[in-house]
Amino acid sequence: MHNKKFNNLNELLASNQSAGDFFNSLPGYVQEMIRQRSNNIKSEHQLRMYAENIVQGDK
């Protein structure tokens, strides 16, 4: 897993294939919630943690 910091989600997804593959595997509603906070997601780790929090909230 890469912990390089990016300026925002779009830059992360464009530059990190692993993060992009993970993001694309998420359900649409999770992707949308993440996109709403895209300026706060600056690393693959943050992306994965935020997605996990969203999914955990559904259980």
Secondary structure, 3 states (H helix, E strand, C coil): CCCCCCCCHHHHHHHCHHHHHHHHHCCHHHHHHHHHCHHHCCCHHHHHHHHHHHHHHCC
